[in-house]
Amino acid sequence: MPNKEEIYSFELANKNGMKVQIINYGATITSIQIPVNGKLTDIVLGFDNLEAYLESYNLPSAPYFGTTVGRYAGRIHKASFSLDDIEFKLDENNNGNALHGGDMGFGRKIWNVASVISGENPSVTFSLLSEHLDEGFPGEMTVYLTYTLTEENELKLEYKATSIEDTVINLTHHSYFNLDGHDTNVLKQQMFIKSDKILETNSDNIPTGNYTDLTNHDFDFRTPKNCPFPIDNSFVVNSNTEIVAQLISLKNNLRMSVYTDQPSVHIYVGGNCFGKLKGKENVDYNAQSGICFETQNFPDAPNHAHFPNAVLKKGEEYTQKTLYKFESLN
């Protein structure tokens, strides 16, 4: 880091040859490699070095490659909300709104390494202390995130957080997946989303509080079809043990299934994120290079009483679980 602090990279590997690389800057996934036809294919976008991750936040619209987003994923309208009759003003970093926790969100922080477990089902746990009024959010918060790679080719993400006073929270993971390999585009891959409605949004992509029925809608993915472009929408899902979304590569005969206990999966491809960007292995990324499955609470939930609860009470614990499972279609 510029202040000479060292950043560490961890590799989780299972007996099938799958490998996941994670750095403690932003608790960021830099690589997910899966054996396809006898060779490893990297299926997430990223950079070769730390400098490129740091510099990506200076772009007009940061891509958030592989990062952990917090304190609040998605947008908060006019960068403000009220809690316990107190109004809190957040960092305005997106057209007068707050996006992904503000300019210095969790993806730009150095996380501590709390534990590393090797052997079968290896895992690494990161922790972060977010001070009171960090980017404007109330309450000193302690966050833990455990990444586990199972022997069944599942990548499990388990989040826990507590705060010493009432606050709001919405954590998510921001990998851009591409099952054909990170050096291709996603538009020939198929997507399934078990959702019959998305959040209606205004021109700034802020939820209006209403829902859009997906019957006869272009974004009805209850029957798998090709990845859309562009898309930047929150799909309402029934978060239980069922699959909420899938990405399917017919080229690599590979399927990723997404499980979560969250009420929404936000799907993002491209938009205004990057025209052309130099990624790892000297690959030129463009807006169609990857697709995000951001499992989370609803954006702007603190400003909509009928949205799922986003308040973390003093002394209570926030938990979030998301699982990405990779399987061969053969």
C-alpha positions in Angstrom: 0.0 0.0 0.0 1.2 3.6 -0.4 1.7 3.7 3.4 3.9 0.6 3.1 1.3 -1.7 4.8 1.5 -5.1 3.3 -1.5 -6.8 1.6 -1.7 -10.6 1.6 -3.1 -13.0 -1.0 -4.7 -16.3 0.0 -5.4 -19.3 -2.1 -8.1 -21.8 -1.2 -7.9 -25.1 -3.2 -9.9 -28.3 -3.1 -9.2 -31.8 -4.2 -10.9 -31.2 -7.6 -8.3 -28.7 -8.5 -10.6 -25.6 -8.1 -8.7 -22.6 -6.7 -10.0 -19.3 -5.3 -7.6 -16.4 -4.7 -8.5 -13.6 -2.2 -6.7 -10.5 -0.9 -7.3 -8.7 2.3 -7.6 -5.4 0.5 -11.3 -5.1 0.3 -11.7 -8.8 1.2 -11.5 -9.1 -2.6 -11.7 -12.2 -4.8 -9.0 -11.8 -7.5 -9.4 -15.2 -9.2 -11.6 -18.3 -9.3 -10.1 -21.0 -11.4 -12.1 -24.1 -12.3 -10.8 -27.2 -14.3 -12.4 -27.2 -17.7 -11.4 -29.9 -20.2 -8.1 -30.5 -18.3 -7.0 -26.9 -17.9 -7.8 -24.2 -15.4 -10.2 -21.5 -16.5 -10.4 -18.2 -14.6 -14.1 -17.2 -14.4 -13.9 -13.8 -12.7 -12.6 -10.4 -13.8 -9.8 -8.9 -11.9 -6.3 -7.3 -12.0 -2.8 -8.7 -11.9 -1.5 -6.4 -9.1 -2.6 -4.3 -6.1 -1.8 -1.0 -7.8 -4.5 -1.7 -10.5 -7.1 -2.4 -7.8 -6.2 0.9 -6.1 -6.2 2.8 -9.3 -9.6 1.4 -10.4 -11.3 3.6 -7.8 -10.0 6.7 -9.6 -12.0 5.8 -12.7 -15.2 7.8 -13.5 -17.2 4.8 -12.3 -15.2 2.2 -10.3 -15.9 -1.4 -11.3 -15.6 -2.9 -7.8 -14.0 -6.1 -9.2 -14.5 -9.0 -6.8 -14.9 -6.7 -3.8 -16.9 -6.8 -0.6 -19.4 -3.9 -0.7 -20.5 -2.1 2.5 -21.7 -0.6 4.7 -24.6 -0.4 2.3 -24.7 -2.1 -1.1 -26.6 -0.3 -3.9 -27.9 3.3 -3.8 -29.4 5.3 -0.9 -31.5 8.2 -2.2 -30.0 11.7 -1.7 -27.3 10.0 0.5 -29.4 10.3 3.6 -31.8 8.3 5.8 -33.4 8.7 9.2 -32.9 6.3 12.1 -34.3 6.7 15.7 -35.5 10.2 14.6 -32.0 11.3 13.7 -31.1 12.1 10.0 -27.7 10.8 8.8 -26.0 12.4 5.8 -23.8 10.0 3.8 -21.1 10.5 1.2 -22.6 11.6 -2.1 -20.7 9.6 -4.7 -23.3 8.9 -7.3 -25.4 11.7 -8.8 -26.1 13.2 -5.4 -26.9 9.7 -4.0 -24.8 7.3 -2.0 -23.6 4.1 -3.8 -21.9 1.0 -2.3 -21.1 2.6 1.0 -19.6 5.8 -0.2 -16.3 6.8 -1.7 -14.2 4.9 0.9 -16.5 1.8 1.4 -15.5 -1.6 2.6 -13.9 -2.5 -0.7 -11.2 0.1 -0.2 -10.3 -0.9 3.4 -7.6 -3.2 4.6 -9.3 -6.1 6.4 -7.6 -8.1 9.2 -7.0 -11.8 8.8 -8.9 -13.4 11.6 -8.3 -17.1 10.8 -7.1 -19.4 8.1 -8.1 -23.1 7.9 -6.4 -25.4 5.5 -7.0 -29.1 4.5 -10.5 -30.1 3.3 -13.0 -27.4 2.9 -10.4 -24.6 3.4 -11.5 -21.2 4.6 -10.2 -17.7 5.4 -11.9 -15.3 7.7 -11.4 -11.5 7.4 -12.5 -8.9 10.0 -13.0 -5.2 9.8 -13.7 -2.5 12.4 -15.7 0.3 10.8 -15.6 3.4 13.1 -18.7 5.5 14.1 -19.7 7.8 11.2 -17.5 5.9 8.7 -18.7 7.5 5.5 -21.5 9.0 7.6 -23.0 5.7 8.9 -23.7 5.6 12.6 -22.3 3.1 15.1 -18.9 1.5 15.5 -19.4 -1.8 13.6 -17.4 -5.0 13.6 -17.7 -7.2 10.5 -16.5 -10.8 9.9 -16.5 -12.5 6.4 -15.6 -16.1 6.0 -14.9 -17.5 2.5 -15.0 -21.4 2.4 -14.2 -23.5 -0.6 -16.0 -26.9 -0.2 -15.0 -30.2 -1.8 -18.2 -29.9 -3.8 -16.9 -26.9 -5.7 -19.1 -24.5 -3.6 -17.8 -21.1 -2.6 -19.5 -20.1 0.6 -19.6 -16.5 1.9 -20.8 -16.0 5.5 -21.0 -12.5 6.9 -21.5 -11.4 10.5 -21.7 -7.9 11.9 -22.5 -6.2 15.2 -22.7 -2.5 16.1 -22.4 -0.6 19.3 -25.4 1.5 18.4 -28.3 1.2 15.9 -27.3 1.5 12.3 -28.1 0.2 8.8 -26.3 -2.5 6.9 -26.4 -4.2 3.5 -23.3 -6.3 2.5 -22.7 -8.0 -0.8 -20.1 -9.5 -3.1 -19.2 -7.9 -6.4 -17.4 -10.4 -8.6 -18.0 -10.2 -12.3 -18.5 -13.8 -13.4 -17.8 -15.2 -16.9 -18.0 -18.9 -17.2 -16.5 -18.9 -20.7 -13.4 -17.4 -19.1 -12.6 -13.8 -18.1 -11.1 -13.0 -21.6 -14.4 -13.4 -23.4 -17.8 -11.8 -23.1 -20.9 -13.1 -21.3 -23.6 -12.4 -23.9 -23.7 -16.1 -25.1 -24.1 -17.4 -21.6 -27.6 -18.2 -20.3 -29.1 -16.8 -17.1 -31.9 -18.1 -14.9 -33.5 -16.0 -12.1 -36.3 -17.3 -10.0 -38.1 -14.0 -9.7 -41.4 -12.7 -10.9 -40.7 -9.0 -10.1 -38.0 -6.4 -10.0 -37.8 -3.2 -8.0 -39.1 -0.3 -10.1 -36.5 2.5 -10.2 -36.3 6.1 -11.3 -33.9 7.6 -13.8 -31.1 7.6 -11.2 -31.8 3.9 -10.6 -33.3 4.7 -7.1 -36.1 2.4 -6.1 -39.5 4.1 -6.2 -41.0 1.7 -3.6 -43.0 -0.1 -6.3 -42.5 -3.4 -8.1 -42.5 -4.2 -11.8 -44.2 -7.5 -12.7 -42.0 -9.6 -15.0 -44.8 -11.4 -16.8 -44.1 -10.8 -20.5 -41.2 -8.6 -19.6 -37.7 -8.8 -21.3 -36.2 -9.4 -17.8 -38.3 -12.5 -17.1 -35.5 -15.1 -16.7 -37.7 -17.9 -15.1 -36.9 -19.7 -18.4 -33.1 -19.4 -19.0 -32.1 -17.1 -21.8 -29.0 -15.2 -22.9 -27.5 -12.6 -20.6 -28.9 -9.2 -21.2 -27.0 -6.0 -21.9 -27.1 -3.6 -20.3 -28.8 -4.5 -17.0 -28.6 -2.9 -13.5 -31.7 -4.2 -11.7 -32.7 -5.8 -8.4 -34.7 -9.0 -8.7 -36.9 -10.0 -5.8 -36.3 -13.6 -4.8 -37.6 -15.9 -2.2 -34.5 -16.5 -0.2 -34.5 -20.0 1.3 -32.7 -23.2 0.3 -33.7 -23.0 -3.3 -31.5 -21.8 -6.1 -32.3 -18.1 -6.8 -30.2 -17.7 -10.0 -28.0 -19.6 -12.4 -25.4 -18.7 -15.1 -24.8 -21.4 -17.7 -22.0 -21.7 -20.2 -22.7 -24.2 -23.0 -19.2 -23.6 -24.4 -17.5 -24.9 -21.2 -20.4 -27.1 -20.0 -20.3 -25.2 -16.8 -23.2 -24.0 -14.5 -23.0 -21.7 -11.5 -26.0 -21.8 -9.1 -26.5 -19.0 -6.6 -28.1 -19.6 -3.2 -28.7 -16.8 -0.6 -30.8 -15.9 2.4 -31.2 -12.3 1.1 -34.4 -10.9 -0.4 -32.8 -9.7 -3.7 -30.2 -10.5 -6.3 -29.0 -7.4 -8.1 -27.9 -8.3 -11.7 -25.3 -6.0 -13.3 -23.8 -6.1 -16.7 -21.9 -3.1 -18.1 -23.8 0.1 -18.0 -21.4 3.0 -17.8 -18.8 1.1 -15.9 -15.9 0.9 -18.3 -15.3 1.4 -22.0 -12.1 -0.5 -22.1 -10.0 -1.5 -19.1 -6.8 -3.5 -18.9 -7.4 -6.5 -16.7 -5.3 -9.5 -15.6 -3.3 -11.5 -18.1 -3.2 -8.4 -20.3 -6.9 -8.8 -21.2 -8.9 -5.8 -22.4 -12.2 -5.8 -20.5 -15.3 -4.1 -21.8 -18.8 -3.6 -20.5 -19.9 -7.1 -21.6 -17.0 -8.9 -20.0 -18.7 -10.1 -16.9 -21.9 -10.3 -14.9 -22.5 -9.6 -11.2 -24.9 -11.5 -9.0 -25.1 -9.2 -6.0 -27.1 -11.0 -3.3 -28.3 -8.4 -0.9 -31.2 -6.5 0.7 -33.0 -3.9 -1.4 -31.2 -0.7 -2.3 -32.5 2.3 -0.4 -34.4 0.1 2.1 -33.7 2.5 5.0 -36.0 5.0 3.1 -38.9 2.6 2.4 -40.8 1.3 5.5 -42.3 -1.6 3.5 -39.0 -2.9 2.2 -37.2 -5.6 4.2 -35.5 -4.4 7.4 -32.0 -3.0 6.9 -31.6 -1.8 10.5 -29.0 -3.5 12.7 -29.9 -2.9 16.3 -27.3 -2.3 19.0 -26.4 -5.7 20.5 -28.0 -7.7 17.7 -26.2 -9.6 15.0 -26.5 -9.2 11.2 -25.8 -12.4 9.3 -25.8 -13.0 5.6 -25.1 -16.2 3.7 -24.5 -16.6 0.0 -23.2 -19.7 -1.9 -22.0 -20.0 -5.5 -21.9 -23.6 -6.6 -20.1 -24.7 -9.8 -21.0 -27.9 -11.6 -20.2 -29.5 -14.9 -23.2 -30.1 -17.3 -21.7 -33.3 -18.7 
